[in-house]
Amino acid sequence: MAKKKNRQPTSGTAAASRAEIQEAAYFARKCGLTRDEALQLIREAHAPVEKGVQGGKRKH
């Protein structure tokens, strides 16, 4: 039997699409960040947020 090839561990993040890379590059230039920092901020902003309100109604 052949040996299995060693796989490098993945970082758990999906590869950036071309649109994400372009958006991150623009945001990085505009705000004085690195592209990696800008991409991380963009992904955090698009991440779904869990709602803390249970029952569906807001208290006034």
PDBQT receptor file of N, H, CA, C and O in Angstrom, charges set to zero:
ATOM      1  N   MET A   1       0.836  -1.173   0.000  1.00  0.00    +0.000 N 
ATOM      2  CA  MET A   1       0.000   0.000   0.000  1.00  0.00    +0.000 C 
ATOM      3  C   MET A   1       0.886   1.243   0.000  1.00  0.00    +0.000 C 
ATOM      4  O   MET A   1       1.972   1.258   0.579  1.00  0.00    +0.000 OA
ATOM      5  N   ALA A   2       0.397   2.268  -0.656  1.00  0.00    +0.000 N 
ATOM      6  H   ALA A   2      -0.486   2.257  -1.126  1.00  0.00    +0.000 HD
ATOM      7  CA  ALA A   2       1.130   3.529  -0.722  1.00  0.00    +0.000 C 
ATOM      8  C   ALA A   2       0.868   4.339   0.540  1.00  0.00    +0.000 C 
ATOM      9  O   ALA A   2      -0.193   4.246   1.156  1.00  0.00    +0.000 OA
ATOM     10  N   LYS A   3       1.866   5.135   0.904  1.00  0.00    +0.000 N 
ATOM     11  H   LYS A   3       2.728   5.211   0.404  1.00  0.00    +0.000 HD
ATOM     12  CA  LYS A   3       1.709   5.996   2.073  1.00  0.00    +0.000 C 
ATOM     13  C   LYS A   3       0.838   7.187   1.719  1.00  0.00    +0.000 C 
ATOM     14  O   LYS A   3       0.825   7.654   0.580  1.00  0.00    +0.000 OA
ATOM     15  N   LYS A   4       0.117   7.665   2.712  1.00  0.00    +0.000 N 
ATOM     16  H   LYS A   4       0.129   7.286   3.637  1.00  0.00    +0.000 HD
ATOM     17  CA  LYS A   4      -0.704   8.851   2.505  1.00  0.00    +0.000 C 
ATOM     18  C   LYS A   4       0.192  10.077   2.497  1.00  0.00    +0.000 C 
ATOM     19  O   LYS A   4       1.168  10.152   3.244  1.00  0.00    +0.000 OA
ATOM     20  N   LYS A   5      -0.147  11.035   1.649  1.00  0.00    +0.000 N 
ATOM     21  H   LYS A   5      -0.939  10.975   1.043  1.00  0.00    +0.000 HD
ATOM     22  CA  LYS A   5       0.614  12.269   1.593  1.00  0.00    +0.000 C 
ATOM     23  C   LYS A   5       0.278  13.122   2.802  1.00  0.00    +0.000 C 
ATOM     24  O   LYS A   5      -0.872  13.176   3.238  1.00  0.00    +0.000 OA
ATOM     25  N   ASN A   6       1.278  13.779   3.332  1.00  0.00    +0.000 N 
ATOM     26  H   ASN A   6       2.212  13.735   2.978  1.00  0.00    +0.000 HD
ATOM     27  CA  ASN A   6       1.044  14.680   4.449  1.00  0.00    +0.000 C 
ATOM     28  C   ASN A   6       0.352  15.929   3.943  1.00  0.00    +0.000 C 
ATOM     29  O   ASN A   6       0.782  16.542   2.966  1.00  0.00    +0.000 OA
ATOM     30  N   ARG A   7      -0.706  16.290   4.606  1.00  0.00    +0.000 N 
ATOM     31  H   ARG A   7      -1.055  15.792   5.400  1.00  0.00    +0.000 HD
ATOM     32  CA  ARG A   7      -1.435  17.499   4.237  1.00  0.00    +0.000 C 
ATOM     33  C   ARG A   7      -1.091  18.598   5.217  1.00  0.00    +0.000 C 
ATOM     34  O   ARG A   7      -0.937  18.363   6.416  1.00  0.00    +0.000 OA
ATOM     35  N   GLN A   8      -0.972  19.804   4.687  1.00  0.00    +0.000 N 
ATOM     36  H   GLN A   8      -1.097  19.996   3.713  1.00  0.00    +0.000 HD
ATOM     37  CA  GLN A   8      -0.734  20.940   5.558  1.00  0.00    +0.000 C 
ATOM     38  C   GLN A   8      -2.048  21.307   6.222  1.00  0.00    +0.000 C 
ATOM     39  O   GLN A   8      -3.093  21.292   5.572  1.00  0.00    +0.000 OA
ATOM     40  N   PRO A   9      -2.014  21.637   7.509  1.00  0.00    +0.000 N 
ATOM     41  CA  PRO A   9      -3.257  22.007   8.181  1.00  0.00    +0.000 C 
ATOM     42  C   PRO A   9      -3.811  23.313   7.620  1.00  0.00    +0.000 C 
ATOM     43  O   PRO A   9      -3.063  24.247   7.332  1.00  0.00    +0.000 OA
ATOM     44  N   THR A  10      -5.123  23.362   7.470  1.00  0.00    +0.000 N 
ATOM     45  H   THR A  10      -5.731  22.603   7.703  1.00  0.00    +0.000 HD
ATOM     46  CA  THR A  10      -5.757  24.573   6.960  1.00  0.00    +0.000 C 
ATOM     47  C   THR A  10      -5.998  25.535   8.109  1.00  0.00    +0.000 C 
ATOM     48  O   THR A  10      -6.086  25.129   9.267  1.00  0.00    +0.000 OA
ATOM     49  N   SER A  11      -6.103  26.792   7.782  1.00  0.00    +0.000 N 
ATOM     50  H   SER A  11      -6.032  27.122   6.841  1.00  0.00    +0.000 HD
ATOM     51  CA  SER A  11      -6.277  27.804   8.810  1.00  0.00    +0.000 C 
ATOM     52  C   SER A  11      -7.723  27.946   9.247  1.00  0.00    +0.000 C 
ATOM     53  O   SER A  11      -7.995  28.649  10.221  1.00  0.00    +0.000 OA
ATOM     54  N   GLY A  12      -8.657  27.308   8.565  1.00  0.00    +0.000 N 
ATOM     55  H   GLY A  12      -8.436  26.738   7.774  1.00  0.00    +0.000 HD
ATOM     56  CA  GLY A  12     -10.051  27.395   8.937  1.00  0.00    +0.000 C 
ATOM     57  C   GLY A  12     -10.794  28.535   8.264  1.00  0.00    +0.000 C 
ATOM     58  O   GLY A  12     -12.001  28.677   8.459  1.00  0.00    +0.000 OA
ATOM     59  N   THR A  13     -10.107  29.347   7.477  1.00  0.00    +0.000 N 
ATOM     60  H   THR A  13      -9.126  29.231   7.318  1.00  0.00    +0.000 HD
ATOM     61  CA  THR A  13     -10.772  30.429   6.761  1.00  0.00    +0.000 C 
ATOM     62  C   THR A  13     -10.806  30.097   5.283  1.00  0.00    +0.000 C 
ATOM     63  O   THR A  13      -9.887  29.475   4.750  1.00  0.00    +0.000 OA
ATOM     64  N   ALA A  14     -11.863  30.514   4.637  1.00  0.00    +0.000 N 
ATOM     65  H   ALA A  14     -12.609  31.019   5.070  1.00  0.00    +0.000 HD
ATOM     66  CA  ALA A  14     -12.006  30.261   3.211  1.00  0.00    +0.000 C 
ATOM     67  C   ALA A  14     -11.085  31.195   2.428  1.00  0.00    +0.000 C 
ATOM     68  O   ALA A  14     -10.727  32.276   2.897  1.00  0.00    +0.000 OA
ATOM     69  N   ALA A  15     -10.716  30.764   1.248  1.00  0.00    +0.000 N 
ATOM     70  H   ALA A  15     -11.007  29.886   0.867  1.00  0.00    +0.000 HD
ATOM     71  CA  ALA A  15      -9.891  31.602   0.391  1.00  0.00    +0.000 C 
ATOM     72  C   ALA A  15     -10.693  32.832  -0.027  1.00  0.00    +0.000 C 
ATOM     73  O   ALA A  15     -11.906  32.757  -0.223  1.00  0.00    +0.000 OA
ATOM     74  N   ALA A  16     -10.010  33.954  -0.160  1.00  0.00    +0.000 N 
ATOM     75  H   ALA A  16      -9.025  34.015  -0.001  1.00  0.00    +0.000 HD
ATOM     76  CA  ALA A  16     -10.675  35.206  -0.513  1.00  0.00    +0.000 C 
ATOM     77  C   ALA A  16     -11.019  35.214  -2.000  1.00  0.00    +0.000 C 
ATOM     78  O   ALA A  16     -10.227  34.787  -2.840  1.00  0.00    +0.000 OA
ATOM     79  N   SER A  17     -12.208  35.706  -2.303  1.00  0.00    +0.000 N 
ATOM     80  H   SER A  17     -12.851  36.053  -1.621  1.00  0.00    +0.000 HD
ATOM     81  CA  SER A  17     -12.604  35.834  -3.697  1.00  0.00    +0.000 C 
ATOM     82  C   SER A  17     -11.942  37.084  -4.282  1.00  0.00    +0.000 C 
ATOM     83  O   SER A  17     -11.388  37.912  -3.558  1.00  0.00    +0.000 OA
ATOM     84  N   ARG A  18     -12.013  37.193  -5.589  1.00  0.00    +0.000 N 
ATOM     85  H   ARG A  18     -12.463  36.521  -6.177  1.00  0.00    +0.000 HD
ATOM     86  CA  ARG A  18     -11.403  38.344  -6.253  1.00  0.00    +0.000 C 
ATOM     87  C   ARG A  18     -12.042  39.657  -5.783  1.00  0.00    +0.000 C 
ATOM     88  O   ARG A  18     -11.351  40.658  -5.593  1.00  0.00    +0.000 OA
ATOM     89  N   ALA A  19     -13.356  39.640  -5.599  1.00  0.00    +0.000 N 
ATOM     90  H   ALA A  19     -13.917  38.827  -5.753  1.00  0.00    +0.000 HD
ATOM     91  CA  ALA A  19     -14.066  40.844  -5.141  1.00  0.00    +0.000 C 
ATOM     92  C   ALA A  19     -13.633  41.225  -3.727  1.00  0.00    +0.000 C 
ATOM     93  O   ALA A  19     -13.457  42.406  -3.428  1.00  0.00    +0.000 OA
ATOM     94  N   GLU A  20     -13.461  40.227  -2.856  1.00  0.00    +0.000 N 
ATOM     95  H   GLU A  20     -13.603  39.268  -3.099  1.00  0.00    +0.000 HD
ATOM     96  CA  GLU A  20     -13.006  40.506  -1.490  1.00  0.00    +0.000 C 
ATOM     97  C   GLU A  20     -11.601  41.098  -1.491  1.00  0.00    +0.000 C 
ATOM     98  O   GLU A  20     -11.311  42.014  -0.721  1.00  0.00    +0.000 OA
ATOM     99  N   ILE A  21     -10.736  40.581  -2.345  1.00  0.00    +0.000 N 
ATOM    100  H   ILE A  21     -10.972  39.837  -2.970  1.00  0.00    +0.000 HD
ATOM    101  CA  ILE A  21      -9.365  41.083  -2.420  1.00  0.00    +0.000 C 
ATOM    102  C   ILE A  21      -9.348  42.529  -2.893  1.00  0.00    +0.000 C 
ATOM    103  O   ILE A  21      -8.614  43.352  -2.347  1.00  0.00    +0.000 OA
ATOM    104  N   GLN A  22     -10.151  42.844  -3.906  1.00  0.00    +0.000 N 
ATOM    105  H   GLN A  22     -10.747  42.175  -4.351  1.00  0.00    +0.000 HD
ATOM    106  CA  GLN A  22     -10.209  44.212  -4.418  1.00  0.00    +0.000 C 
ATOM    107  C   GLN A  22     -10.790  45.165  -3.380  1.00  0.00    +0.000 C 
ATOM    108  O   GLN A  22     -10.293  46.278  -3.209  1.00  0.00    +0.000 OA
ATOM    109  N   GLU A  23     -11.839  44.733  -2.689  1.00  0.00    +0.000 N 
ATOM    110  H   GLU A  23     -12.243  43.828  -2.828  1.00  0.00    +0.000 HD
ATOM    111  CA  GLU A  23     -12.445  45.561  -1.653  1.00  0.00    +0.000 C 
ATOM    112  C   GLU A  23     -11.461  45.795  -0.512  1.00  0.00    +0.000 C 
ATOM    113  O   GLU A  23     -11.367  46.907   0.006  1.00  0.00    +0.000 OA
ATOM    114  N   ALA A  24     -10.735  44.765  -0.122  1.00  0.00    +0.000 N 
ATOM    115  H   ALA A  24     -10.811  43.862  -0.543  1.00  0.00    +0.000 HD
ATOM    116  CA  ALA A  24      -9.759  44.891   0.954  1.00  0.00    +0.000 C 
ATOM    117  C   ALA A  24      -8.614  45.814   0.542  1.00  0.00    +0.000 C 
ATOM    118  O   ALA A  24      -8.137  46.601   1.361  1.00  0.00    +0.000 OA
ATOM    119  N   ALA A  25      -8.168  45.733  -0.706  1.00  0.00    +0.000 N 
ATOM    120  H   ALA A  25      -8.555  45.094  -1.370  1.00  0.00    +0.000 HD
ATOM    121  CA  ALA A  25      -7.087  46.597  -1.183  1.00  0.00    +0.000 C 
ATOM    122  C   ALA A  25      -7.513  48.064  -1.161  1.00  0.00    +0.000 C 
ATOM    123  O   ALA A  25      -6.736  48.931  -0.759  1.00  0.00    +0.000 OA
ATOM    124  N   TYR A  26      -8.746  48.345  -1.594  1.00  0.00    +0.000 N 
ATOM    125  H   TYR A  26      -9.377  47.641  -1.921  1.00  0.00    +0.000 HD
ATOM    126  CA  TYR A  26      -9.260  49.713  -1.574  1.00  0.00    +0.000 C 
ATOM    127  C   TYR A  26      -9.379  50.223  -0.141  1.00  0.00    +0.000 C 
ATOM    128  O   TYR A  26      -8.944  51.332   0.170  1.00  0.00    +0.000 OA
ATOM    129  N   PHE A  27      -9.968  49.410   0.723  1.00  0.00    +0.000 N 
ATOM    130  H   PHE A  27     -10.321  48.509   0.471  1.00  0.00    +0.000 HD
ATOM    131  CA  PHE A  27     -10.167  49.788   2.117  1.00  0.00    +0.000 C 
ATOM    132  C   PHE A  27      -8.823  49.994   2.817  1.00  0.00    +0.000 C 
ATOM    133  O   PHE A  27      -8.684  50.898   3.641  1.00  0.00    +0.000 OA
ATOM    134  N   ALA A  28      -7.840  49.163   2.493  1.00  0.00    +0.000 N 
ATOM    135  H   ALA A  28      -7.953  48.429   1.823  1.00  0.00    +0.000 HD
ATOM    136  CA  ALA A  28      -6.506  49.286   3.094  1.00  0.00    +0.000 C 
ATOM    137  C   ALA A  28      -5.842  50.602   2.690  1.00  0.00    +0.000 C 
ATOM    138  O   ALA A  28      -5.248  51.283   3.526  1.00  0.00    +0.000 OA
ATOM    139  N   ARG A  29      -5.943  50.957   1.409  1.00  0.00    +0.000 N 
ATOM    140  H   ARG A  29      -6.426  50.404   0.730  1.00  0.00    +0.000 HD
ATOM    141  CA  ARG A  29      -5.362  52.229   0.956  1.00  0.00    +0.000 C 
ATOM    142  C   ARG A  29      -6.058  53.410   1.611  1.00  0.00    +0.000 C 
ATOM    143  O   ARG A  29      -5.411  54.366   2.041  1.00  0.00    +0.000 OA
ATOM    144  N   LYS A  30      -7.372  53.337   1.683  1.00  0.00    +0.000 N 
ATOM    145  H   LYS A  30      -7.897  52.561   1.333  1.00  0.00    +0.000 HD
ATOM    146  CA  LYS A  30      -8.156  54.453   2.204  1.00  0.00    +0.000 C 
ATOM    147  C   LYS A  30      -7.920  54.676   3.700  1.00  0.00    +0.000 C 
ATOM    148  O   LYS A  30      -7.860  55.816   4.159  1.00  0.00    +0.000 OA
ATOM    149  N   CYS A  31      -7.789  53.590   4.451  1.00  0.00    +0.000 N 
ATOM    150  H   CYS A  31      -7.838  52.663   4.078  1.00  0.00    +0.000 HD
ATOM    151  CA  CYS A  31      -7.704  53.682   5.917  1.00  0.00    +0.000 C 
ATOM    152  C   CYS A  31      -6.298  53.477   6.462  1.00  0.00    +0.000 C 
ATOM    153  O   CYS A  31      -6.101  53.558   7.675  1.00  0.00    +0.000 OA
ATOM    154  N   GLY A  32      -5.323  53.216   5.614  1.00  0.00    +0.000 N 
ATOM    155  H   GLY A  32      -5.483  53.150   4.629  1.00  0.00    +0.000 HD
ATOM    156  CA  GLY A  32      -3.950  53.048   6.085  1.00  0.00    +0.000 C 
ATOM    157  C   GLY A  32      -3.717  51.729   6.805  1.00  0.00    +0.000 C 
ATOM    158  O   GLY A  32      -2.967  51.673   7.780  1.00  0.00    +0.000 OA
ATOM    159  N   LEU A  33      -4.358  50.668   6.328  1.00  0.00    +0.000 N 
ATOM    160  H   LEU A  33      -4.967  50.713   5.536  1.00  0.00    +0.000 HD
ATOM    161  CA  LEU A  33      -4.200  49.338   6.911  1.00  0.00    +0.000 C 
ATOM    162  C   LEU A  33      -3.451  48.437   5.942  1.00  0.00    +0.000 C 
ATOM    163  O   LEU A  33      -3.218  48.800   4.789  1.00  0.00    +0.000 OA
ATOM    164  N   THR A  34      -3.080  47.267   6.423  1.00  0.00    +0.000 N 
ATOM    165  H   THR A  34      -3.269  46.973   7.360  1.00  0.00    +0.000 HD
ATOM    166  CA  THR A  34      -2.547  46.262   5.511  1.00  0.00    +0.000 C 
ATOM    167  C   THR A  34      -3.729  45.551   4.866  1.00  0.00    +0.000 C 
ATOM    168  O   THR A  34      -4.851  45.631   5.366  1.00  0.00    +0.000 OA
ATOM    169  N   ARG A  35      -3.483  44.860   3.764  1.00  0.00    +0.000 N 
ATOM    170  H   ARG A  35      -2.571  44.795   3.359  1.00  0.00    +0.000 HD
ATOM    171  CA  ARG A  35      -4.568  44.137   3.088  1.00  0.00    +0.000 C 
ATOM    172  C   ARG A  35      -5.132  43.041   3.970  1.00  0.00    +0.000 C 
ATOM    173  O   ARG A  35      -6.339  42.797   3.965  1.00  0.00    +0.000 OA
ATOM    174  N   ASP A  36      -4.269  42.377   4.728  1.00  0.00    +0.000 N 
ATOM    175  H   ASP A  36      -3.288  42.575   4.732  1.00  0.00    +0.000 HD
ATOM    176  CA  ASP A  36      -4.745  41.315   5.610  1.00  0.00    +0.000 C 
ATOM    177  C   ASP A  36      -5.646  41.871   6.708  1.00  0.00    +0.000 C 
ATOM    178  O   ASP A  36      -6.675  41.276   7.028  1.00  0.00    +0.000 OA
ATOM    179  N   GLU A  37      -5.266  43.008   7.284  1.00  0.00    +0.000 N 
ATOM    180  H   GLU A  37      -4.430  43.491   7.024  1.00  0.00    +0.000 HD
ATOM    181  CA  GLU A  37      -6.091  43.631   8.316  1.00  0.00    +0.000 C 
ATOM    182  C   GLU A  37      -7.441  44.057   7.751  1.00  0.00    +0.000 C 
ATOM    183  O   GLU A  37      -8.479  43.852   8.381  1.00  0.00    +0.000 OA
ATOM    184  N   ALA A  38      -7.422  44.648   6.570  1.00  0.00    +0.000 N 
ATOM    185  H   ALA A  38      -6.579  44.815   6.058  1.00  0.00    +0.000 HD
ATOM    186  CA  ALA A  38      -8.660  45.093   5.935  1.00  0.00    +0.000 C 
ATOM    187  C   ALA A  38      -9.559  43.909   5.615  1.00  0.00    +0.000 C 
ATOM    188  O   ALA A  38     -10.770  43.986   5.824  1.00  0.00    +0.000 OA
ATOM    189  N   LEU A  39      -8.993  42.813   5.113  1.00  0.00    +0.000 N 
ATOM    190  H   LEU A  39      -8.009  42.750   4.944  1.00  0.00    +0.000 HD
ATOM    191  CA  LEU A  39      -9.775  41.619   4.795  1.00  0.00    +0.000 C 
ATOM    192  C   LEU A  39     -10.399  41.038   6.059  1.00  0.00    +0.000 C 
ATOM    193  O   LEU A  39     -11.551  40.605   6.040  1.00  0.00    +0.000 OA
ATOM    194  N   GLN A  40      -9.650  41.027   7.147  1.00  0.00    +0.000 N 
ATOM    195  H   GLN A  40      -8.714  41.378   7.162  1.00  0.00    +0.000 HD
ATOM    196  CA  GLN A  40     -10.179  40.527   8.414  1.00  0.00    +0.000 C 
ATOM    197  C   GLN A  40     -11.340  41.391   8.903  1.00  0.00    +0.000 C 
ATOM    198  O   GLN A  40     -12.346  40.861   9.376  1.00  0.00    +0.000 OA
ATOM    199  N   LEU A  41     -11.213  42.713   8.794  1.00  0.00    +0.000 N 
ATOM    200  H   LEU A  41     -10.396  43.143   8.410  1.00  0.00    +0.000 HD
ATOM    201  CA  LEU A  41     -12.293  43.610   9.201  1.00  0.00    +0.000 C 
ATOM    202  C   LEU A  41     -13.542  43.403   8.348  1.00  0.00    +0.000 C 
ATOM    203  O   LEU A  41     -14.659  43.403   8.865  1.00  0.00    +0.000 OA
ATOM    204  N   ILE A  42     -13.352  43.227   7.055  1.00  0.00    +0.000 N 
ATOM    205  H   ILE A  42     -12.444  43.227   6.635  1.00  0.00    +0.000 HD
ATOM    206  CA  ILE A  42     -14.483  43.018   6.150  1.00  0.00    +0.000 C 
ATOM    207  C   ILE A  42     -15.200  41.721   6.489  1.00  0.00    +0.000 C 
ATOM    208  O   ILE A  42     -16.430  41.682   6.523  1.00  0.00    +0.000 OA
ATOM    209  N   ARG A  43     -14.452  40.673   6.737  1.00  0.00    +0.000 N 
ATOM    210  H   ARG A  43     -13.453  40.704   6.709  1.00  0.00    +0.000 HD
ATOM    211  CA  ARG A  43     -15.067  39.388   7.068  1.00  0.00    +0.000 C 
ATOM    212  C   ARG A  43     -15.797  39.445   8.406  1.00  0.00    +0.000 C 
ATOM    213  O   ARG A  43     -16.856  38.837   8.558  1.00  0.00    +0.000 OA
ATOM    214  N   GLU A  44     -15.241  40.171   9.378  1.00  0.00    +0.000 N 
ATOM    215  H   GLU A  44     -14.380  40.665   9.255  1.00  0.00    +0.000 HD
ATOM    216  CA  GLU A  44     -15.913  40.322  10.668  1.00  0.00    +0.000 C 
ATOM    217  C   GLU A  44     -17.210  41.108  10.511  1.00  0.00    +0.000 C 
ATOM    218  O   GLU A  44     -18.199  40.818  11.185  1.00  0.00    +0.000 OA
ATOM    219  N   ALA A  45     -17.212  42.094   9.630  1.00  0.00    +0.000 N 
ATOM    220  H   ALA A  45     -16.409  42.330   9.083  1.00  0.00    +0.000 HD
ATOM    221  CA  ALA A  45     -18.403  42.912   9.420  1.00  0.00    +0.000 C 
ATOM    222  C   ALA A  45     -19.507  42.118   8.737  1.00  0.00    +0.000 C 
ATOM    223  O   ALA A  45     -20.686  42.381   8.975  1.00  0.00    +0.000 OA
ATOM    224  N   HIS A  46     -19.154  41.153   7.895  1.00  0.00    +0.000 N 
ATOM    225  H   HIS A  46     -18.197  40.939   7.702  1.00  0.00    +0.000 HD
ATOM    226  CA  HIS A  46     -20.144  40.361   7.171  1.00  0.00    +0.000 C 
ATOM    227  C   HIS A  46     -20.569  39.114   7.937  1.00  0.00    +0.000 C 
ATOM    228  O   HIS A  46     -21.477  38.408   7.501  1.00  0.00    +0.000 OA
ATOM    229  N   ALA A  47     -19.930  38.831   9.068  1.00  0.00    +0.000 N 
ATOM    230  H   ALA A  47     -19.192  39.405   9.422  1.00  0.00    +0.000 HD
ATOM    231  CA  ALA A  47     -20.251  37.632   9.841  1.00  0.00    +0.000 C 
ATOM    232  C   ALA A  47     -21.632  37.767  10.466  1.00  0.00    +0.000 C 
ATOM    233  O   ALA A  47     -22.005  38.850  10.917  1.00  0.00    +0.000 OA
ATOM    234  N   PRO A  48     -22.393  36.679  10.497  1.00  0.00    +0.000 N 
ATOM    235  CA  PRO A  48     -23.717  36.744  11.123  1.00  0.00    +0.000 C 
ATOM    236  C   PRO A  48     -23.592  36.996  12.622  1.00  0.00    +0.000 C 
ATOM    237  O   PRO A  48     -22.688  36.480  13.280  1.00  0.00    +0.000 OA
ATOM    238  N   VAL A  49     -24.504  37.790  13.142  1.00  0.00    +0.000 N 
ATOM    239  H   VAL A  49     -25.238  38.209  12.607  1.00  0.00    +0.000 HD
ATOM    240  CA  VAL A  49     -24.492  38.146  14.550  1.00  0.00    +0.000 C 
ATOM    241  C   VAL A  49     -25.655  37.446  15.235  1.00  0.00    +0.000 C 
ATOM    242  O   VAL A  49     -26.779  37.459  14.733  1.00  0.00    +0.000 OA
ATOM    243  N   GLU A  50     -25.380  36.830  16.393  1.00  0.00    +0.000 N 
ATOM    244  H   GLU A  50     -24.467  36.820  16.801  1.00  0.00    +0.000 HD
ATOM    245  CA  GLU A  50     -26.435  36.176  17.138  1.00  0.00    +0.000 C 
ATOM    246  C   GLU A  50     -27.235  37.219  17.898  1.00  0.00    +0.000 C 
ATOM    247  O   GLU A  50     -26.674  38.145  18.485  1.00  0.00    +0.000 OA
ATOM    248  N   LYS A  51     -28.520  37.064  17.883  1.00  0.00    +0.000 N 
ATOM    249  H   LYS A  51     -28.976  36.312  17.407  1.00  0.00    +0.000 HD
ATOM    250  CA  LYS A  51     -29.393  37.996  18.587  1.00  0.00    +0.000 C 
ATOM    251  C   LYS A  51     -29.535  37.545  20.035  1.00  0.00    +0.000 C 
ATOM    252  O   LYS A  51     -29.742  36.363  20.308  1.00  0.00    +0.000 OA
ATOM    253  N   GLY A  52     -29.424  38.492  20.960  1.00  0.00    +0.000 N 
ATOM    254  H   GLY A  52     -29.256  39.453  20.739  1.00  0.00    +0.000 HD
ATOM    255  CA  GLY A  52     -29.532  38.184  22.370  1.00  0.00    +0.000 C 
ATOM    256  C   GLY A  52     -30.955  38.192  22.885  1.00  0.00    +0.000 C 
ATOM    257  O   GLY A  52     -31.210  37.713  23.990  1.00  0.00    +0.000 OA
ATOM    258  N   VAL A  53     -31.894  38.726  22.107  1.00  0.00    +0.000 N 
ATOM    259  H   VAL A  53     -31.686  39.115  21.209  1.00  0.00    +0.000 HD
ATOM    260  CA  VAL A  53     -33.281  38.824  22.541  1.00  0.00    +0.000 C 
ATOM    261  C   VAL A  53     -33.975  37.500  22.271  1.00  0.00    +0.000 C 
ATOM    262  O   VAL A  53     -33.951  36.989  21.151  1.00  0.00    +0.000 OA
ATOM    263  N   GLN A  54     -34.592  36.950  23.309  1.00  0.00    +0.000 N 
ATOM    264  H   GLN A  54     -34.611  37.365  24.219  1.00  0.00    +0.000 HD
ATOM    265  CA  GLN A  54     -35.342  35.721  23.144  1.00  0.00    +0.000 C 
ATOM    266  C   GLN A  54     -36.821  36.040  23.225  1.00  0.00    +0.000 C 
ATOM    267  O   GLN A  54     -37.209  36.932  23.980  1.00  0.00    +0.000 OA
ATOM    268  N   GLY A  55     -37.637  35.363  22.495  1.00  0.00    +0.000 N 
ATOM    269  H   GLY A  55     -37.322  34.639  21.881  1.00  0.00    +0.000 HD
ATOM    270  CA  GLY A  55     -39.061  35.600  22.512  1.00  0.00    +0.000 C 
ATOM    271  C   GLY A  55     -39.529  36.460  21.364  1.00  0.00    +0.000 C 
ATOM    272  O   GLY A  55     -40.726  36.491  21.078  1.00  0.00    +0.000 OA
ATOM    273  N   GLY A  56     -38.632  37.160  20.692  1.00  0.00    +0.000 N 
ATOM    274  H   GLY A  56     -37.659  37.135  20.924  1.00  0.00    +0.000 HD
ATOM    275  CA  GLY A  56     -38.985  37.910  19.497  1.00  0.00    +0.000 C 
ATOM    276  C   GLY A  56     -39.467  39.319  19.729  1.00  0.00    +0.000 C 
ATOM    277  O   GLY A  56     -39.674  40.042  18.755  1.00  0.00    +0.000 OA
ATOM    278  N   LYS A  57     -39.661  39.761  20.975  1.00  0.00    +0.000 N 
ATOM    279  H   LYS A  57     -39.493  39.174  21.766  1.00  0.00    +0.000 HD
ATOM    280  CA  LYS A  57     -40.128  41.116  21.219  1.00  0.00    +0.000 C 
ATOM    281  C   LYS A  57     -39.081  41.906  21.976  1.00  0.00    +0.000 C 
ATOM    282  O   LYS A  57     -38.367  41.381  22.830  1.00  0.00    +0.000 OA
ATOM    283  N   ARG A  58     -39.010  43.188  21.637  1.00  0.00    +0.000 N 
ATOM    284  H   ARG A  58     -39.590  43.615  20.944  1.00  0.00    +0.000 HD
ATOM    285  CA  ARG A  58     -38.085  44.071  22.326  1.00  0.00    +0.000 C 
ATOM    286  C   ARG A  58     -38.757  44.682  23.551  1.00  0.00    +0.000 C 
ATOM    287  O   ARG A  58     -39.966  44.915  23.558  1.00  0.00    +0.000 OA
ATOM    288  N   LYS A  59     -37.963  44.936  24.580  1.00  0.00    +0.000 N 
ATOM    289  H   LYS A  59     -36.981  44.746  24.574  1.00  0.00    +0.000 HD
ATOM    290  CA  LYS A  59     -38.477  45.643  25.742  1.00  0.00    +0.000 C 
ATOM    291  C   LYS A  59     -38.188  47.116  25.567  1.00  0.00    +0.000 C 
ATOM    292  O   LYS A  59     -37.100  47.494  25.131  1.00  0.00    +0.000 OA
ATOM    293  N   HIS A  60     -39.157  47.951  25.904  1.00  0.00    +0.000 N 
ATOM    294  H   HIS A  60     -40.041  47.645  26.258  1.00  0.00    +0.000 HD
ATOM    295  CA  HIS A  60     -38.984  49.403  25.746  1.00  0.00    +0.000 C 
ATOM    296  C   HIS A  60     -38.549  50.018  27.029  1.00  0.00    +0.000 C 
ATOM    297  O   HIS A  60     -38.351  51.232  27.096  1.00  0.00    +0.000 OA
TER     298      HIS A  60
